[in-house]
Every structure is written in structure tokens, then in C-alpha cells.
């Protein structure tokens, strides 16, 4: 079982009683929020995915919404070629090459040309996540692997009173992610696997770590520091969410 130590895209989100809203994309307007993830004590999301892609024998990976390149750098260390795609000019300036600006809903890639597609902490930015998932399936070679991940709505219950809009819904939460992916990877021969996490997976030991964690989750810098100073540390967080791995049927075309 794997768990997320941090969630680089999980922002405050607001919804009416019976609607949900995609999380805003602030990677250019507030890049420090995303980059605060480097001060969180551990990251077992990107290493776990890199290991899974290596085990699958992937030789060319499309890292969609790859940000500053955490996964891409790990894949390079495993001698796996990776093309990073991101909409944010700020993130692209920090990313390893090759990298290109592009929208996950309209990938600038031909049909059936990559071995794997990663969409990590990305799909809750879309009102309709089915669109980027379908794009990922389109560009996968037959037998190729798609991976996405998302936290549950009730992840980090220890911080429920501190995190903005804790427990509200996005279009791609961990509770619903497997069914959403399976609705796209539904051809005969497609296979969808789910690796859930629900465990005490991260301990914040210092105020600086706690402030960084809150910052990543959408708390403004000054407010994050103030809230962290009031927490009883060390604080162990219960991380809840999942990886969804989907394999495209061999011999099937988009």
C-alpha cells in the first residue's frame, strides 16, 4: 500500500449543495504553493509510480501535468524516456527536458505512440475528467499503462479544522476515481487496478514542515505559519486516497 505525503494540486474548492467545482490552477499566480511540497518530509507518490512504470517495461512515458518534474527526474534515473507536458510556463521553466506546453484535454501527441501516461494529482482540475482520461487512452500504445492518483475527501482528518473546505468534493476524488477511469478504459481487454491507501503515513515533526504541508494544501503563507504554530507536534496524518492503474487492451486502437 502506498500513500501520499503531500498533494501538490489540492487547493481549497467551493461548491453549492449539489455541485462540485474543479480546483483552480494557480501554478503561475502562486508557484510557491506548489513548490512548498519540497519541504514536506516525504514523497512516496512519485517513487511508487516510477517503480510501477519500470516494472511494466515502459520505455517512453508521457507525464501530463508533470509540473517541475518530480516524476520525470526519477524516470530519467531509471533510463526511461519521458516527455513532460504542462500548461504552466512557470512550471515548465523548472522542468527537465524534454518538456512541452500543452493541455491534457488536447494532448499534442499522435495516437498510440507512448507506453505509459501519468496524470498525478491533475484530474481534479477539470470539470469533466473523462476528457483528459480519454486523451490519455488515445495516445497509449496497445498494452500501454495509464496511472492517476487522487486523495479522498476525508484524507488528513487530523487537519479538518485547519484546511480550507476540508471534506468537500472535486470532480476527481479518491472515492470516485476508479469508477471514473473505468468508464473510459471500458473496451474488452482493458484492465483497471486500484491501489488504495488509508493509514497513518506522514508525521509532521516541526512547525516548518507543518506550514509547508498546509501551504501545499492551499493555505496562504502567513496563515499557514500561524496555524502550524498552534498545532500539537509531532502530528501523524491519516492519508486516504488511491492510485488507479489502467492498461489499454492489447491490439486495440483508440
Residue pairs with C-beta under 8 A, 6 or more apart in sequence:
1 195
1 196
1 197
1 199
2 44
2 45
2 48
2 195
2 197
2 243
3 44
3 197
3 199
3 201
3 202
3 239
3 241
4 44
4 45
4 149
4 151
4 155
4 197
4 201
4 239
4 241
5 40
5 41
5 42
5 43
5 44
5 45
5 201
5 202
5 239
6 37
6 40
6 43
6 202
6 213
6 216
7 121
7 151
7 155
7 216
7 217
8 34
8 37
8 67
8 121
8 216
9 23
9 34
9 65
9 121
9 122
9 124
9 125
10 23
10 121
10 124
10 151
10 216
10 217
10 218
11 23
11 24
11 26
11 33
11 217
11 218
12 163
12 164
12 165
12 218
13 20
13 21
13 22
13 23
13 24
13 165
13 168
13 169
13 170
14 21
14 165
14 168
15 21
15 168
15 169
20 168
20 169
20 170
20 171
21 127
21 170
22 124
22 125
22 126
22 127
22 170
22 171
23 124
23 125
23 170
24 125
25 87
25 88
25 125
26 33
26 34
27 34
27 67
27 86
27 87
27 88
27 90
27 91
28 88
28 89
28 90
31 88
31 90
31 91
32 215
32 221
33 215
33 216
33 218
34 67
34 68
34 91
34 216
35 68
36 212
36 215
36 216
37 43
37 212
37 216
38 212
39 208
39 209
39 212
40 202
40 209
40 212
40 213
40 216
41 202
41 203
41 204
41 205
41 209
42 202
43 70
44 201
45 120
45 121
45 149
46 70
46 71
46 74
46 120
47 74
48 243
49 71
49 118
49 120
49 147
49 149
49 243
50 71
50 74
50 75
50 78
50 80
52 145
52 147
52 243
52 245
53 61
53 75
53 78
53 80
53 116
53 118
53 145
53 147
54 75
54 78
54 80
56 115
56 116
56 145
57 115
58 80
58 115
58 116
58 144
58 145
59 80
59 81
59 115
60 80
60 81
60 82
60 83
60 113
60 114
60 115
60 116
61 71
61 75
61 80
61 81
61 82
61 83
61 114
61 115
61 116
61 117
61 118
62 82
62 83
62 85
62 107
62 109
62 114
62 116
62 117
62 118
62 136
62 139
63 69
63 71
63 72
63 75
63 82
63 83
63 84
63 85
63 118
63 120
64 85
64 86
64 104
64 107
64 117
64 118
64 119
64 122
64 132
64 136
65 85
65 86
65 87
65 104
65 119
65 120
65 121
65 122
65 125
66 72
66 82
66 84
66 85
66 86
66 91
66 95
66 99
66 118
66 120
67 86
67 88
67 91
67 94
67 95
68 91
68 94
68 95
69 84
69 94
69 95
69 96
69 99
71 82
71 118
71 120
72 82
72 84
72 95
72 96
72 99
73 96
75 81
75 82
76 82
76 96
82 98
83 98
83 99
83 100
83 109
83 114
84 92
84 95
84 96
84 98
84 99
84 100
85 99
85 100
85 101
85 102
85 104
85 107
85 108
85 109
86 92
86 95
86 99
86 101
86 102
87 101
87 102
87 103
87 104
89 101
92 99
92 100
92 101
100 108
102 108
104 119
104 122
104 126
104 132
104 135
104 136
105 126
105 131
105 132
105 135
106 135
107 135
107 136
107 138
107 139
109 139
110 139
111 138
111 139
111 253
111 254
112 138
112 139
112 140
112 141
112 142
112 144
112 253
112 254
113 139
113 141
114 139
114 140
114 141
114 144
115 140
115 141
115 144
115 145
116 140
116 144
116 145
116 146
116 147
117 136
117 139
117 140
117 144
117 145
117 146
117 147
118 146
118 147
118 148
119 132
119 133
119 136
119 146
119 147
119 148
120 147
120 148
120 149
121 149
121 150
122 132
122 148
123 129
123 132
123 133
123 148
123 150
123 171
123 172
123 177
123 180
124 150
124 170
124 171
124 172
124 173
126 132
126 171
126 172
127 171
128 171
129 171
129 172
129 180
130 180
130 183
130 184
133 146
133 148
133 180
133 181
133 184
133 185
134 184
136 146
137 146
137 184
137 185
137 246
137 248
137 254
138 254
140 146
140 248
141 248
142 248
142 249
142 250
142 251
142 252
142 253
143 247
143 248
143 249
143 250
144 247
144 248
145 245
145 246
145 247
145 248
146 181
146 185
146 245
146 246
146 247
146 248
147 243
147 244
147 245
147 246
148 172
148 177
148 181
148 243
148 244
149 174
149 177
149 241
149 242
149 243
149 244
150 170
150 172
150 173
150 174
150 177
150 241
150 242
150 244
151 173
151 174
151 239
151 240
151 241
152 173
152 174
152 175
152 198
152 240
152 241
152 242
153 167
153 168
153 169
153 173
153 174
153 175
154 167
154 240
155 174
155 238
155 239
155 240
155 241
156 163
156 166
156 217
156 237
156 238
156 239
156 240
157 238
158 235
158 236
158 237
158 238
159 166
159 214
159 217
159 237
160 166
160 167
162 214
162 219
162 227
162 231
163 214
163 217
163 218
163 219
164 217
164 218
164 219
172 180
174 196
174 240
174 241
174 242
177 242
177 244
178 192
178 194
178 242
178 244
181 192
181 244
181 246
182 192
182 246
184 246
185 191
185 192
185 246
185 247
185 248
187 248
187 249
187 252
188 249
188 252
189 249
189 250
189 251
189 252
190 246
190 247
190 248
190 249
190 252
191 246
191 247
191 249
192 244
192 245
192 246
192 247
193 244
193 245
193 246
193 247
194 242
194 243
194 244
194 245
195 242
195 243
195 244
195 245
196 241
196 242
197 239
197 240
197 241
197 242
198 238
198 239
198 240
199 238
199 239
200 236
200 237
200 238
200 239
201 237
201 238
201 239
202 213
202 236
202 237
202 239
203 234
203 235
203 236
203 237
204 210
204 213
204 231
204 233
204 234
204 235
204 236
204 237
205 233
205 234
206 233
207 225
207 228
207 229
207 231
207 233
208 228
210 227
210 228
210 231
210 233
210 235
211 221
211 224
211 225
211 227
211 228
212 224
213 237
214 223
214 224
214 227
214 228
215 221
215 224
219 227
